[in-house]
Structure formats: C-alpha cells, structure tokens
C-alpha cells in the first residue's frame, strides 16, 4: 500500500513539475520569438524594452528549478520573478491571474519535491 502511495506521489510530482516548468519555458520562448501578442501585452505593462531579457530569465530560472541540485535557487528566483509579474500586471490593470496560476503550480511542485522549502525538518538550537 505504501509503495503505491509513493509511486502515485512521484508521478504527480513529475507531472506538476513538468507542467509548471513547461509553462515558464513556453512563456520564455514566446518572449524570445517576438510574438506580436506577447510584445503588445508586455509593452502595455511597461516592460517592452526588456522582453528578450525577461525571456532569457524565464528559461534560466526554469532550468535551475528543474535541475535537482539547484531546485531551491530556481524556486526562489521563479517566486521573485512571478511576484514582479503580478505587481506589474496589477499596476497596469492587466490579467494577473496567469502569473498567479503559474506561481501556485510552482509552489505545489516545489513542496512535493522537497517539503523542507516550506516546512523546516528540525529547529536549529544554539549551542551553549
């Protein structure tokens, strides 16, 4: 029974990690390809001149998140990136729900991969 639970958890973790990272990677590729819809939306949000840099950032951060040894750094950078995306959309009356959806998927995938990101395993006790 426990083996089946572990297998199901692993499959769900892989699927959520793939979906969240895939969304970030596709977003980065769309920014780098110069899609007119993306360019127009980001220009309206006030970040038009930075579109290629934002696309590169998304690809690098997603890569860091996917690689197990740098997952925590990638998680932190993706959280900061999407917090900025939400702030930019809020300040320009844009659709911020897309950034929130990706952010939540990243949080869930990160928690399933390594719960210590949110829940410390043991408190640090000062030595006397």
C-alpha positions in Angstrom: 0.0 0.0 0.0 2.8 2.4 0.9 4.6 1.6 -2.3 1.6 2.5 -4.3 1.2 5.8 -2.5 4.9 6.7 -3.1 4.6 5.8 -6.8 1.4 8.0 -7.1 3.1 10.9 -5.3 6.2 10.6 -7.6 4.0 10.6 -10.7 2.0 13.6 -9.6 5.2 15.4 -8.6 6.7 14.8 -12.1 3.6 15.9 -13.8 3.2 19.1 -11.8 6.9 19.9 -12.2 6.7 19.3 -16.0 3.5 21.5 -16.3 4.8 24.4 -14.2 8.3 24.4 -15.8 6.8 23.8 -19.2 4.6 26.9 -18.9 7.6 29.0 -17.8 9.7 27.6 -20.7 7.0 28.2 -23.3 6.5 31.8 -22.0 10.2 32.4 -22.2 10.3 31.1 -25.8 7.3 33.2 -26.8 9.1 36.3 -25.5 12.3 35.4 -27.4 10.4 34.6 -30.6 8.9 38.1 -30.7 5.3 37.0 -30.7 3.2 40.1 -31.5 0.6 39.3 -28.8 3.2 38.9 -26.2 5.1 42.0 -27.3 1.9 44.1 -27.2 0.8 42.8 -23.8 4.3 43.4 -22.2 4.6 46.8 -23.9 1.2 47.8 -22.3 2.6 46.5 -18.9 5.5 48.9 -19.3 8.3 46.3 -19.8 8.5 46.4 -23.6 12.3 47.2 -23.9 13.1 44.2 -21.6 11.2 41.4 -23.4 14.3 39.5 -24.5 15.9 39.7 -21.1 12.7 38.5 -19.4 12.5 35.5 -21.8 16.1 34.6 -21.0 15.5 34.9 -17.3 12.5 32.6 -17.5 14.5 29.9 -19.4 17.4 30.1 -16.9 15.1 30.1 -13.8 13.1 27.1 -15.2 16.3 25.3 -15.9 17.6 25.9 -12.3 14.2 24.7 -11.0 14.3 21.5 -13.0 17.8 20.5 -12.0 17.6 18.8 -8.6 20.8 20.4 -7.1 19.7 23.9 -7.9 15.9 23.4 -7.4 15.8 25.7 -4.3 17.6 28.6 -6.0 15.4 28.2 -9.1 12.3 28.1 -6.9 13.3 31.3 -5.2 14.1 33.1 -8.4 10.8 31.9 -10.0 8.9 33.2 -7.0 10.6 36.6 -7.2 10.0 36.7 -11.0 6.3 35.9 -10.8 5.8 38.3 -7.9 7.2 41.0 -10.1 5.0 39.9 -12.9 1.9 40.1 -10.6 2.9 43.5 -9.4 3.4 44.8 -13.0 0.0 43.4 -14.1 -1.7 44.9 -11.0 -0.2 48.3 -11.6 -1.3 48.4 -15.2 -4.8 46.8 -14.7 -3.7 43.6 -16.6 -4.7 40.0 -16.2 -2.6 38.9 -13.2 -4.4 35.5 -12.9 -2.0 33.8 -15.3 1.0 34.7 -13.2 -0.8 33.6 -10.0 -1.6 30.2 -11.6 2.0 29.5 -12.6 3.2 30.7 -9.2 0.8 28.3 -7.4 1.8 25.4 -9.6 5.5 26.1 -8.9 4.8 26.2 -5.1 2.9 22.9 -5.2 5.6 21.2 -7.4 8.4 22.5 -5.1 6.6 21.3 -2.0 6.1 17.8 -3.4 9.8 17.7 -4.5 11.2 19.0 -1.2 8.9 19.9 1.7 11.7 21.4 3.6 11.4 24.5 1.4 8.2 25.4 3.4 8.5 23.2 6.5 11.9 23.0 8.2 12.7 19.5 9.3 14.2 20.4 12.7 14.7 23.6 14.5 18.2 24.9 14.9 19.3 25.0 18.5 22.0 27.4 19.6 25.0 25.7 21.3 25.8 26.7 24.8 
